[in-house]
Amino acid sequence: MDAPGPDATTYDALIRRCGQPRLEARVLLAHASGHPREWLIAHGDAPVPPAIADAFGDLCARRAAGAPIAYLVGGREFHGRHFDVDESVLIPRPETELLVEQCLARLGPAGLAAPGGAPAVLELGTGSGCIAITLACERADLRLTATDGSPSALATARRNAQRHGVAARIDFRLSAGGPDWWTPIGADERFASIVSNPPYVARDDAHLRDGDLRFEPLAALTDQSDDGLASIERIIAGAATGPLSPGGWLLLEHGFDQGTAVRARMRDARLDEIQTLTDLAGKDRITLGRRAN
């Protein structure tokens, strides 16, 4: 390859000059150019076509304004798999992988069959579909129902299910949104496990106005309650009185300071074997309880 001329811009030069951390810059440049990270490292002195340089500059400007990288590149890894994301869904986070792992552990080797052939697992508020789809990928014997109040979110989830080859095993349903978590679920449906990462951020929490969260869908972050627990309360009450099969598990993600409150509400709903588990940072992250047989 001929050396670039004195006025040429190379890939390495773009990364140096963009004002973003090198790792983030390389992710953005890989997306703008279509070249993988390894190619960019090996060809750092190659000249950059103007269209790629312009696209990269736009991505860097949006990142400098605070836009999350996952939205800029259109995807995020979760549990070792790629998921498409856009502004209609929350960005999958590593902490939520704990919810998946604990659900799988409590389903048992062959799952817990629900009466009448109903799907074994229900996810409330599926967003990108990362939880339900991962469960389907990890357990070929499971059938799942996944709900969301956003048609755009469900469209994203369906695309991800198609990508991972499990669309036929997940029944995606549109819910009424707001407090009506249970509207898509029939009165006779029963589930071995119900999982949810519901909105749990208090409405006045400063994080909603700062950082990446301000770009994510507000309704998926907060139910506009003072303590962030309104949706959790409705999910616990609804699960314990109907759709959760006897012996089945309810698993909820929540804020780091909400474990005590969630356990109390599960006790009020007469769930058993209640416990709160911590994430890799040692913070309370999910609480689970079992419906008595």
DRENMITI-44729 format. One record per residue (C-alpha): residue in one letter; x, y, z. Coordinates in steps of 0.02 Angstrom, whole numbers, padded with zeros to 5 digits, always signed. Example, Ala and Ser with C-alpha at 12.3 -4.5 7.8 and 13.67 -1.06 7.14 Angstrom:
# DRENMITI-44729
A+00615-00225+00390;S+00684-00053+00357;
This chain:
# DRENMITI-44729
M+00000+00000+00000;D+00066+00172-00046;A+00098+00291+00099;P-00041+00419+00122;G-00008+00592+00054;P+00031+00738+00169;D-00151+00796+00173;A-00228+00622+00199;T-00314+00577+00362;T-00274+00405+00429;Y-00377+00296+00545;D-00252+00318+00686;A-00255+00507+00663;L-00443+00511+00672;I-00440+00417+00836;R-00305+00530+00909;R-00395+00690+00863;C-00576+00646+00901;G-00573+00692+01086;Q-00649+00526+01141;P-00565+00388+01243;R-00470+00273+01126;L-00577+00120+01161;E-00740+00213+01130;A-00668+00298+00977;R-00619+00132+00901;V-00794+00063+00930;L-00870+00214+00843;L-00746+00207+00700;A-00778+00022+00676;H-00962+00061+00659;A-00935+00207+00541;S-00813+00114+00430;G-00882-00063+00435;H-00709-00126+00479;P-00684-00232+00635;R-00570-00176+00777;E-00431-00292+00722;W-00430-00216+00548;L-00420-00040+00619;I-00270-00087+00725;A-00180-00171+00580;H-00219-00031+00456;G-00205+00122+00566;D-00097+00213+00439;A-00219+00188+00296;P-00307+00341+00223;V-00488+00363+00272;P-00620+00396+00138;P-00705+00565+00169;A-00878+00485+00192;I-00813+00377+00333;A-00723+00523+00414;D-00883+00626+00408;A-00988+00485+00481;F-00861+00459+00619;G-00859+00644+00658;D-01047+00645+00676;L-01043+00497+00795;C-00908+00579+00901;A-01008+00741+00911;R-01162+00647+00968;R-01059+00550+01095;A-00984+00712+01160;A-01163+00773+01187;G-01194+00620+01295;A-01279+00497+01179;P-01246+00317+01236;I-01129+00216+01127;A-01255+00074+01117;Y-01380+00189+01030;L-01247+00262+00916;V-01192+00091+00853;G-01364+00012+00867;G-01323-00133+00980;R-01255-00203+01143;E-01193-00373+01199;F-01293-00466+01332;H-01250-00637+01401;G-01129-00663+01256;R-01253-00618+01119;H-01280-00462+01015;F-01445-00369+01034;D-01505-00227+00924;V-01556-00076+01027;D-01628+00095+00987;E-01704+00238+01085;S-01866+00141+01112;V-01784+00016+01230;L-01669+00014+01381;I-01489-00028+01348;P-01453-00205+01413;R-01338-00203+01563;P-01225-00339+01637;E-01317-00329+01804;T-01474-00396+01722;E-01384-00556+01673;L-01404-00608+01855;L-01593-00609+01830;V-01575-00731+01685;E-01453-00844+01777;Q-01562-00856+01932;C-01718-00891+01830;L-01631-01033+01739;A-01565-01104+01902;R-01739-01111+01977;L-01828-01187+01829;G-01737-01351+01857;P-01659-01466+01726;A-01820-01492+01627;G-01918-01338+01677;L-02081-01335+01773;A-02225-01370+01656;A-02371-01251+01672;P-02549-01319+01676;G-02643-01328+01512;G-02488-01311+01404;A-02465-01125+01439;P-02292-01051+01409;A-02175-01089+01553;V-02099-00916+01578;L-02172-00741+01573;E-02069-00582+01558;L-02156-00417+01596;G-02082-00264+01509;T-01969-00353+01385;G-01892-00199+01300;S-01757-00263+01182;G-01808-00441+01224;C-01637-00481+01295;I-01704-00576+01447;A-01837-00681+01361;I-01728-00715+01210;T-01579-00768+01316;L-01691-00886+01415;A-01755-00960+01252;C-01578-00980+01184;E-01515-01062+01343;R-01663-01180+01362;A-01737-01257+01205;D-01877-01338+01307;L-01950-01171+01364;R-02091-01073+01285;L-02103-00892+01335;T-02224-00747+01338;A-02151-00571+01337;T-02251-00411+01356;D-02217-00227+01334;G-02319-00067+01328;S-02220+00003+01181;P-02256-00056+01003;S-02083+00007+00952;A-02000-00094+01090;L-02093-00250+01038;A-02036-00224+00858;T-01856-00217+00918;A-01881-00372+01025;R-01955-00468+00880;R-01807-00423+00769;N-01689-00485+00903;A-01787-00647+00922;Q-01775-00674+00734;R-01588-00640+00740;H-01564-00775+00871;G-01683-00901+00795;V-01809-00909+00937;A-01953-00803+00872;A-02068-00954+00855;R-02049-00992+01041;I-02087-00819+01110;D-02262-00748+01113;F-02239-00559+01110;R-02391-00463+01173;L-02432-00279+01183;S-02486-00223+01357;A-02590-00071+01398;G-02439+00017+01472;G-02435+00117+01631;P-02498+00019+01781;D-02588-00115+01680;W-02453-00247+01685;W-02572-00394+01679;T-02693-00345+01539;P-02615-00460+01406;I-02621-00613+01520;G-02773-00726+01519;A-02858-00772+01681;D-02818-00957+01657;E-02635-00937+01609;R-02503-01000+01730;F-02314-00984+01726;A-02174-01077+01810;S-02075-00917+01824;I-02112-00732+01804;V-01967-00614+01778;S-01959-00426+01759;N-01840-00280+01755;P-01977-00150+01783;P-01960+00039+01799;Y-01896+00067+01976;V-01810+00236+01976;A-01897+00367+02085;R-01971+00509+01982;D-01858+00642+02060;D-01697+00542+02048;A-01558+00653+01978;H-01494+00509+01870;L-01643+00534+01756;R-01571+00703+01707;D-01387+00656+01699;G-01279+00540+01597;D-01341+00403+01481;L-01508+00381+01570;R-01575+00545+01500;F-01570+00467+01326;E-01662+00307+01373;P-01853+00289+01370;L-01922+00372+01526;A-02068+00252+01546;A-01948+00106+01556;L-01847+00191+01694;T-01978+00264+01810;D-02163+00238+01845;Q-02168+00416+01913;S-02192+00358+02093;D-02102+00444+02236;D-02005+00288+02286;G-01998+00195+02119;L-02092+00046+02192;A-02266+00064+02117;S-02236-00054+01970;I-02147-00179+02080;E-02294-00180+02200;R-02419-00211+02060;I-02314-00351+01986;I-02294-00439+02154;A-02478-00425+02196;G-02534-00485+02025;A-02413-00630+02014;A-02450-00697+02186;T-02638-00705+02160;G-02649-00783+01988;P-02525-00813+01847;L-02382-00884+01952;S-02401-01071+01967;P-02393-01152+02140;G-02208-01182+02171;G-02160-01054+02038;W-02037-00912+02059;L-02055-00724+02042;L-01890-00635+02006;L-01874-00445+02001;E-01730-00328+01966;H-01731-00169+02071;G-01624-00026+02134;F-01476-00051+02249;D-01571+00026+02396;Q-01739-00062+02369;G-01702-00240+02425;T-01779-00220+02598;A-01938-00143+02529;V-01959-00275+02394;R-01935-00417+02518;A-02068-00340+02630;R-02192-00332+02487;M-02159-00512+02440;R-02190-00564+02620;D-02353-00467+02618;A-02402-00565+02462;R-02366-00728+02556;L-02221-00783+02446;D-02095-00903+02522;E-01906-00927+02512;I-01881-00740+02484;Q-01704-00678+02460;T-01609-00533+02385;L-01452-00566+02282;T-01312-00446+02245;D-01228-00404+02080;L-01042-00409+02043;A-01022-00240+02127;G-01095-00310+02288;K-01256-00208+02273;D-01431-00275+02300;R-01495-00310+02125;I-01632-00443+02117;T-01758-00510+02241;L-01851-00672+02216;G-01988-00769+02303;R-02083-00931+02277;R-02270-00959+02278;A-02319-01094+02403;N-02378-01260+02333;
